[in-house]
Amino acid sequence: MGRYTRRLRKCCKNTSGCFVYNTPLPIAHVARFRGKANANQQTQFISPELRIELLQRQLAFETKVDPTAYTDIPSAVEHYSNLVPLENVAIQNQPQTTFKAFSCRDGGFYCLRRIHGYAVTHPGKQTFPAEQWKKLAHVNIVPLRELLINCRAFGDSSLVFVYDYYPLAVTLMSKHFEPKSATFYDAANGFRLSSTVHMPPPLGTAASENMLWSYLIQITAALRAIHTNGLACRAVDLNKIIVYGNKIMLSFCGIQDIVNQDQQAIQTLQFEDLNQLGNLMVALASGRSHGYRKDLLQGTMKTIMETYSIDFKAVVT
């Protein structure tokens, strides 16, 4: 008989068979992390704001278009169906349009960027940059998933770039500058993208310095990843950078590498990315979308010098 069993029987002779186990005393510092007695249900459940945001995103996924209202939109583009326009497709002579679509292959939703009337005559050579962009993965870059060449679904030979879809994402132009009548936005659809109609430069409210630093850090991280892989973004623009929650993402990357193939050195294109980044920060800091123009730059820089810290001014200048 084991020593433990003999000791247990000896103990049972002096007791009624009932044992009381004393739990250890609570740690003193735990109490200050507990919610107050009158705290609401947010201590145990998600906040109403987050719940509403998640519901709105789900509705954005499930939104479908009325076929009678958009007769020019095809029912399917290869294995993508349920196309929903993310721009005002009624505007004539647009070179590019954007759609949300459902993939029958994996059941996911994607953003389709259509280049009107662009025929690819040498698929291997012309589409090689797209293969490089597909391999690039970064948290601040909307990934390119697929490239559809010579697509006939729209009645012409279109080039379609397929990206991940981020519901209710908005561009920096829509977030920080006044929306104009030529800007199309449906809260249930997704992106808010400005149209290509020429309008006066919109004015907005200058962003706070903390927000600008957040933008700058995220965008530079994305550009560093792009440049390290021997690529250039060529889309550092208020209408191409989207805001998704607290995350900044470069979108529609790789389009210019195929549509506007030129013989410029990659170093030149990468330098242009940095130049566009500077123009972007000047526009956001001044509240003028075209504040970097030569005729406006003097007044813009005066505003920045009077408003922001020395460190931020050093970055911009």
Buried (B, 14 or more C-beta within 10 A) or exposed (E): EEEEEEEEEEEEEEEEEEEEEEEEEEEEEEEEEEEEEEEEEEEEEEEEEEEEBEEEBEBBBEBEBEEEEBEEBBEEBBEBBBBBBBBBBEEEEBEBBBBBBBBEEEEEBBBBBBBBEBEBEEEEEBBEBBEBBBEBEBEBBBBBBBBBBBBEBBEEBBBBBBBBBBBBBBBBBBBBBEBEEEBBBBEBBBBBBBBBEEEEEBEBEBBEBEBBBBBBEBBBBBBEBBBEEEBBBBBBBBBBBBBBEEEBBBBBBBBBBBBEEEEEEEEEBBBBBBEBBBBBBBBBBBBBBBBBBEEBBEEBBEBBEEBBEEEBBEBBE
